[in-house]
C-alpha cells in the first residue's frame, strides 16, 4: 500500500494508454489529463488501488513468505528456481482471485475520465464501485476478467517473486554481497524489469476486459490478445511499456524492500 501511494499516477497513465487504440505518447497523455481534468485525476481510483494491495498483495506475499518459511524448516538449503516458481505461481493466482473485485474497480476508476461525460460511471470510491457494479451488472461482474487476472498474476509472481529470490541468492553468493537493503534493491530492479516485459500482454487483455460495459460473457484473455495483435499489431501488446515499468519498477523495489524489512522485524520478535 505504501508503494502504491508513490506509483499510482503511473497506473492511471498506463490504464489510459492500454484502452486506447492507436499510438499515443506518454507526454501528450499526461498533458491532456492535466489540462482537461486537473492534477487530482492522477490519483483517481487510489482507494481501489489501496484495497487491491490490501487484498491481492497481502495474500500473495503472505502465502509466498509462509511457503518459504515452511521450506526452510523442512529442508536444508534454498529451494531451486522451479520450486520458487511453483510457490510464486500458487501465491499469485490465489491473491489475484481475492483481489479481482478491487482490480475491476481500479481499472474503471482510473479510465473513467477519458469517457464522454454522459458515459462516465463516476464512482465515489472503491466501495461505491463495488455496490453499484453488483447492483447494476451483477455480483459476478466483480470477478470479470478473473481468468486473465490470475494468468497475469502467475506470470507476474514468477517473474517478480521467484526471480527476486533467485537473483538475490546469486548476487549474495557469487558476488559476496551481504544481506542488506542494497542487495534487496539490486535484486528487485532486475525482477521489476522482467515482470514488466513478461506481464504486459496479460495486463492489456485484463484491462480491456474489465473496462467492457457488456453484461454478457466476456472473451478470454488469449482471445483478446490475439485480437489486439491482429487489429493493432503485435507491438500493441506492450503498449504503455514505459509507464508500466515506471510503475512496476519502483513498486517492485518498494514492495520487496519493505517486505524484507517487515519480515526481518517479525523474525526478530519471534526470536525474542
Secondary structure in CASP SS format (residue, H / E / C, confidence):
PFRMAT SS
TARGET T0000
AUTHOR 0000-0000-0000
METHOD secondary structure of the structure
MODEL  1
X C 1.00
X H 1.00
X H 1.00
X H 1.00
X H 1.00
X H 1.00
X H 1.00
X H 1.00
X H 1.00
X H 1.00
X H 1.00
X H 1.00
X H 1.00
X H 1.00
X H 1.00
X H 1.00
X H 1.00
X H 1.00
X H 1.00
X C 1.00
X C 1.00
X C 1.00
X C 1.00
X C 1.00
X C 1.00
X H 1.00
X H 1.00
X H 1.00
X H 1.00
X H 1.00
X H 1.00
X H 1.00
X H 1.00
X H 1.00
X H 1.00
X H 1.00
X H 1.00
X C 1.00
X H 1.00
X H 1.00
X H 1.00
X H 1.00
X H 1.00
X C 1.00
X C 1.00
X H 1.00
X H 1.00
X H 1.00
X H 1.00
X H 1.00
X H 1.00
X H 1.00
X H 1.00
X H 1.00
X H 1.00
X H 1.00
X H 1.00
X H 1.00
X H 1.00
X H 1.00
X H 1.00
X H 1.00
X H 1.00
X H 1.00
X H 1.00
X H 1.00
X H 1.00
X H 1.00
X H 1.00
X H 1.00
X H 1.00
X H 1.00
X H 1.00
X H 1.00
X C 1.00
X C 1.00
X C 1.00
X C 1.00
X C 1.00
X C 1.00
X H 1.00
X H 1.00
X H 1.00
X H 1.00
X H 1.00
X H 1.00
X H 1.00
X H 1.00
X H 1.00
X H 1.00
X H 1.00
X H 1.00
X H 1.00
X H 1.00
X H 1.00
X H 1.00
X H 1.00
X H 1.00
X H 1.00
X H 1.00
X H 1.00
X H 1.00
X H 1.00
X H 1.00
X H 1.00
X H 1.00
X H 1.00
X H 1.00
X H 1.00
X H 1.00
X H 1.00
X H 1.00
X H 1.00
X H 1.00
X C 1.00
X C 1.00
X H 1.00
X H 1.00
X H 1.00
X C 1.00
X C 1.00
X C 1.00
X C 1.00
X C 1.00
X C 1.00
X H 1.00
X H 1.00
X H 1.00
X H 1.00
X H 1.00
X H 1.00
X H 1.00
X H 1.00
X H 1.00
X H 1.00
X H 1.00
X H 1.00
X C 1.00
X H 1.00
X H 1.00
X H 1.00
X H 1.00
X H 1.00
X C 1.00
X C 1.00
X H 1.00
X H 1.00
X H 1.00
X H 1.00
X H 1.00
X H 1.00
X H 1.00
X H 1.00
X H 1.00
X H 1.00
X H 1.00
X H 1.00
X H 1.00
X H 1.00
X H 1.00
X H 1.00
X H 1.00
X H 1.00
X H 1.00
X H 1.00
X H 1.00
X H 1.00
X H 1.00
X H 1.00
X H 1.00
X H 1.00
X H 1.00
X H 1.00
X H 1.00
X C 1.00
X C 1.00
X C 1.00
X C 1.00
X C 1.00
X C 1.00
X H 1.00
X H 1.00
X H 1.00
X H 1.00
X H 1.00
X H 1.00
X H 1.00
X H 1.00
X H 1.00
X H 1.00
X H 1.00
X H 1.00
X H 1.00
X H 1.00
X H 1.00
X H 1.00
X H 1.00
X H 1.00
X H 1.00
X H 1.00
X H 1.00
X H 1.00
X H 1.00
X H 1.00
X H 1.00
X H 1.00
X H 1.00
X H 1.00
X H 1.00
X H 1.00
X C 1.00
X C 1.00
X C 1.00
X C 1.00
X C 1.00
X C 1.00
X C 1.00
X C 1.00
X C 1.00
X C 1.00
X H 1.00
X H 1.00
X H 1.00
X H 1.00
X H 1.00
X H 1.00
X H 1.00
X H 1.00
X H 1.00
X H 1.00
X H 1.00
X H 1.00
X C 1.00
X H 1.00
X H 1.00
X H 1.00
X H 1.00
X H 1.00
X C 1.00
X C 1.00
X H 1.00
X H 1.00
X H 1.00
X H 1.00
X H 1.00
X H 1.00
X H 1.00
X H 1.00
X H 1.00
X H 1.00
X H 1.00
X H 1.00
X H 1.00
X H 1.00
X H 1.00
X H 1.00
X H 1.00
X H 1.00
X H 1.00
X H 1.00
X H 1.00
X H 1.00
X H 1.00
X H 1.00
X H 1.00
X H 1.00
X H 1.00
X H 1.00
X H 1.00
X H 1.00
X H 1.00
X C 1.00
END
